[in-house]
Amino acid sequence: MDFPPLFRAVIRWTITVFGLVAWWQIYRHLAAISIWLTYAAGLSRGSSLGVAVEFFVFEVPKVMLLLILVVFAVGVVRTFFTPERTRRLLTGQSESVGNILAALLGIVTPFCSCSAVPLFIGFVTAGVPLGVTFSFLVSAPMVNEVALVLLLGMFGWKVAALYLSTGLAVAIVAGWTLGKLRLERYVEPWVYENATASNVAAGAELPSMTWYARVQSGFAAVREIVGRVWLYVVLGIAVGAGIHGYVPENFMASIMGRSTWWSVPLAVAFGVPMYSNAAGVIPIVQALLGKGAALGTVLAFMMSVIGLSLPEAIILRQVLKPRLIALFFGVVASGILLVGYLFNLVL
């Protein structure tokens, strides 16, 4: 039966409102449900196993609920920032403004450090200044909606805002610094040879989308992104639960505490080869903080894991010469180290 468009619209909005109400009711009762499920199975309160299981049973549904809601919203927002429109927005801006815009645009692109590289290549071939593209390359994996929603749900808005501001600062300053060094000679020649054709393609206008199509894009983002990261979420929370229940507090404090000057560079050195995404590493970060690790050290570890990676360097070799790749990693790592030391000093 074919219903009138107005009737279908009313049905869709009714289902959406009902879904939001149901989401809120489930979310606000998660703590009580997780406690009941954990100890109804006969586990002892306060035991290592009980603490670990309660952490896992509470965090998995909480994180998944937050991810679904925020990824849907960002999926709708992202329909206003297609690669073509993004290129047009960044091309022709002054470098300082371009660095800020590129870092902000990185927030709504949920890429890991490797999957951000193809769009980085597209920006370079479209004529976007090299330093501006580096700001995007840093921001896209490091400061994305998955990282922010996990931080918000696990640590509250203050830590989430802290990570957002420092991540953007690292992306903007790193891109600005690399741009001022005028390193275009270290880009592979084929990139600029293809720039003219890419600029013509980037100028093509795209048809405008209806709001229904944008909402459908939000649902598609949920299917794609949550479907891609849910296993990392579960595994990360499982590791975090083990740390939360079984690792002694004094052990973690001695390795990642603020009193040890070498903890921040050691955390960055460990983080780069790990190559994970926010969904996998942030539950581990939560457990480390709960065991006495210093916030600055943990933030530096998290930034290095999701912002820099060895696979990223291999993919970047397609378009950048080794000296520029090394310089890019060095500048970003230096920014991460400063963030770690700063927050260990003031918090």
C-alpha positions in Angstrom: 0.0 0.0 0.0 1.4 3.4 -1.0 0.9 6.0 1.8 0.9 9.7 1.1 4.3 11.4 1.6 3.1 13.4 4.6 1.9 10.3 6.4 5.3 8.6 5.7 7.1 11.6 7.1 5.0 11.6 10.3 5.7 7.9 10.8 9.5 8.4 10.3 9.6 11.2 12.8 7.5 9.3 15.3 9.8 6.3 15.1 12.8 8.7 15.5 11.4 10.3 18.7 10.4 7.0 20.2 13.9 5.7 19.5 15.5 8.6 21.2 13.3 8.2 24.3 14.1 4.5 24.4 17.8 5.2 24.0 17.8 7.6 27.0 15.9 5.2 29.2 18.3 2.4 28.5 21.3 4.6 28.9 20.3 6.1 32.3 19.7 2.7 33.8 22.8 1.0 32.6 24.7 1.2 35.9 22.0 -0.6 37.8 21.6 -3.2 35.1 25.3 -3.9 34.9 25.6 -4.4 38.7 22.6 -6.7 38.8 23.8 -8.8 35.9 27.3 -9.1 37.3 26.5 -10.2 40.8 23.3 -12.1 40.0 25.7 -14.6 38.4 27.3 -15.3 41.9 30.4 -13.2 41.6 31.8 -11.7 44.8 31.6 -7.9 45.2 35.0 -6.3 45.4 36.8 -9.4 43.9 39.1 -8.9 41.0 36.9 -10.9 38.7 33.8 -9.1 39.9 35.3 -5.7 39.3 36.5 -6.7 35.8 33.2 -8.2 34.8 31.2 -5.2 36.1 33.4 -2.9 34.1 32.9 -4.9 30.9 29.2 -5.3 31.3 28.7 -1.6 31.9 31.1 -0.1 29.4 30.2 -2.2 26.3 26.5 -1.2 26.0 27.3 2.4 27.2 29.9 2.9 24.5 27.8 1.3 21.8 24.8 3.5 22.6 26.9 6.6 22.5 28.6 5.6 19.3 25.3 4.9 17.5 23.8 8.3 18.5 26.9 10.5 17.8 27.9 8.6 14.6 24.4 9.1 13.3 24.5 12.8 14.0 27.9 13.3 12.5 26.9 11.2 9.5 24.2 13.8 8.8 26.6 16.7 9.3 29.1 15.0 7.0 26.8 15.3 4.0 27.6 19.0 4.0 31.3 18.3 3.7 31.9 16.1 0.6 35.5 15.8 -0.6 34.8 18.2 -3.5 33.3 20.9 -1.3 36.1 20.5 1.2 38.7 21.0 -1.5 36.9 24.1 -2.7 36.7 25.4 0.8 40.4 24.9 1.6 41.8 26.0 -1.8 42.5 29.7 -2.0 42.5 30.3 1.8 45.5 31.9 3.5 47.6 29.2 5.1 46.8 30.1 8.7 43.0 30.1 8.1 43.5 26.9 6.0 45.3 25.1 8.8 42.4 25.9 11.2 39.7 24.9 8.7 41.5 21.7 7.8 41.9 20.7 11.4 38.2 21.4 12.1 37.2 19.4 9.1 39.2 16.5 10.3 36.8 16.1 13.2 33.9 15.1 10.9 36.0 12.6 8.9 36.2 9.4 10.9 39.4 8.0 9.4 42.2 6.1 11.0 45.7 7.4 10.2 46.0 5.1 7.1 42.5 5.7 5.6 43.0 9.5 5.9 45.9 9.3 3.5 43.9 8.9 0.2 41.9 12.1 1.0 45.2 13.8 1.9 46.5 12.8 -1.6 43.4 14.3 -3.1 43.9 17.6 -1.3 47.5 17.9 -2.5 46.7 17.1 -6.1 43.8 19.6 -5.9 46.2 22.4 -5.1 45.5 22.7 -1.4 48.7 24.0 0.3 50.9 21.3 1.7 50.9 22.6 5.3 47.1 22.8 5.3 46.8 19.1 4.1 49.1 18.1 7.0 46.8 19.8 9.5 44.0 17.6 8.1 46.2 14.5 8.1 46.9 14.9 11.8 43.4 15.9 12.9 41.4 13.3 10.9 42.5 10.3 12.8 43.4 11.9 16.1 40.3 14.1 16.7 37.2 12.4 15.4 33.7 11.7 16.7 34.5 8.2 17.8 37.4 9.4 20.1 35.3 12.3 21.4 32.2 10.2 22.2 34.3 7.6 24.0 36.1 10.2 26.1 32.8 12.0 26.8 31.2 8.8 28.0 34.1 7.5 30.0 35.7 10.6 31.5 33.1 13.4 31.1 33.1 16.6 29.1 36.2 18.2 30.7 38.6 15.5 29.5 36.8 15.3 26.2 37.2 19.1 25.7 40.8 18.9 26.8 41.6 16.3 24.3 39.7 18.2 21.5 41.6 21.4 22.2 45.0 19.9 22.5 44.5 17.6 19.4 43.4 20.6 17.3 46.3 22.6 18.6 48.8 19.9 17.6 47.2 19.6 14.2 47.1 23.3 13.5 50.7 24.0 14.8 52.2 21.0 13.1 50.6 21.9 9.7 51.5 25.6 10.0 55.1 24.7 10.9 55.5 22.3 8.0 53.9 24.8 5.7 56.3 27.5 6.6 59.3 25.3 5.8 58.3 25.2 2.1 58.8 21.5 1.7 57.0 21.0 -1.6 60.3 19.7 -3.2 60.0 16.6 -1.1 56.6 15.7 -2.6 56.8 13.1 -5.4 56.6 14.9 -8.8 53.6 12.9 -10.1 51.4 14.5 -7.5 51.7 18.0 -8.9 51.6 16.7 -12.5 48.1 15.5 -11.8 47.0 18.7 -10.0 45.3 20.4 -13.0 43.0 17.5 -13.8 42.1 17.1 -10.1 41.2 20.8 -9.9 38.8 20.6 -12.8 37.1 17.5 -11.2 36.9 19.3 -7.8 35.1 22.2 -9.4 32.1 20.1 -10.5 28.9 21.0 -8.6 27.1 18.2 -6.8 23.3 18.0 -6.6 21.8 19.2 -3.3 20.5 16.6 -1.0 17.1 16.4 0.7 16.9 16.1 4.5 15.5 12.5 4.0 18.7 11.6 2.1 20.9 13.2 4.8 19.1 11.2 7.5 19.7 8.1 5.4 23.3 9.0 5.2 23.3 9.1 9.0 21.9 5.6 9.2 24.5 4.5 6.6 27.3 6.0 8.7 26.1 4.0 11.7 26.1 0.7 9.7 29.5 1.4 8.2 31.4 2.9 11.2 29.8 1.1 14.1 30.0 -2.1 12.0 33.7 -1.5 11.5 34.7 -0.6 15.0 32.4 -2.6 17.3 34.9 -5.5 17.6 37.7 -3.0 18.6 35.4 -1.6 21.2 34.7 -5.0 22.7 38.3 -6.1 22.6 39.5 -2.7 24.0 37.0 -2.8 26.9 38.0 -6.5 27.6 41.6 -5.4 27.9 40.6 -2.4 30.0 38.5 -4.7 32.2 41.5 -6.9 32.8 43.7 -4.0 33.8 40.8 -2.5 35.9 40.4 -5.8 37.9 43.8 -7.3 38.1 46.7 -4.8 37.6 48.0 -3.3 40.8 47.7 0.4 41.1 51.3 0.9 42.3 52.6 -0.9 39.2 51.0 1.4 36.7 51.7 4.6 38.7 55.4 3.7 38.8 55.6 3.3 35.0 53.2 6.0 33.8 53.1 8.4 36.8 53.9 12.1 36.5 57.0 11.8 38.7 58.9 9.8 36.1 60.3 12.2 33.4 60.8 9.4 30.9 57.2 8.1 31.1 55.9 10.5 28.3 58.5 9.7 25.6 58.3 6.0 26.5 54.5 6.2 26.1 54.9 7.8 22.7 57.5 5.3 21.6 55.2 2.4 22.6 52.2 4.0 21.0 53.4 4.6 17.4 54.0 0.9 16.5 50.7 -0.2 18.1 48.5 1.2 15.3 45.0 1.0 16.7 42.0 3.3 16.5 40.2 5.3 19.2 37.6 2.5 19.7 40.3 0.1 20.7 42.6 2.2 22.8 40.4 4.5 24.8 38.9 1.8 27.1 42.5 0.8 27.8 43.3 4.4 28.6 40.4 4.5 31.1 41.7 1.5 32.9 45.2 3.0 33.0 44.0 6.2 34.5 42.0 4.3 37.1 45.2 2.5 38.2 47.1 5.7 38.8 48.7 6.6 35.5 49.2 10.3 34.9 46.7 12.0 32.6 49.3 13.7 30.4 51.2 10.5 29.9 48.1 8.6 29.0 46.9 11.4 26.6 50.4 11.3 24.9 50.1 7.5 24.6 46.6 7.7 23.1 47.5 10.5 20.6 50.5 8.5 19.4 48.5 5.4 18.9 45.7 6.9 16.8 47.6 9.9 15.3 50.8 8.3 14.0 51.5 4.8 12.8 54.1 2.8 10.8 51.5 1.7 8.2 50.7 5.4 7.7 54.3 6.1 6.9 54.4 3.3 4.3 51.3 4.6 2.5 52.5 8.2 2.6 55.6 7.0 0.8 53.5 7.0 -2.4 53.4 10.8 -2.4 56.1 12.0 0.0 59.9 11.5 0.1 61.3 9.9 3.2 62.8 13.1 4.6 59.4 14.8 4.6 57.7 11.7 6.2 60.4 11.7 8.9 60.0 15.5 9.5 56.2 15.1 9.7 56.4 12.3 12.3 59.0 14.3 14.2 56.9 17.5 14.4 53.7 15.7 15.4 55.6 13.6 18.0 57.1 16.7 19.5 53.7 18.3 19.8 52.4 15.2 21.5 55.3 15.2 23.9 54.6 18.8 24.8 51.0 18.0 25.5 51.9 15.1 27.8 54.4 17.1 29.8 52.1 20.2 30.0 49.2 18.3 31.4 51.4 16.3 33.8 52.7 19.6 35.1 49.4 21.5 35.5 46.9 18.7 36.4 
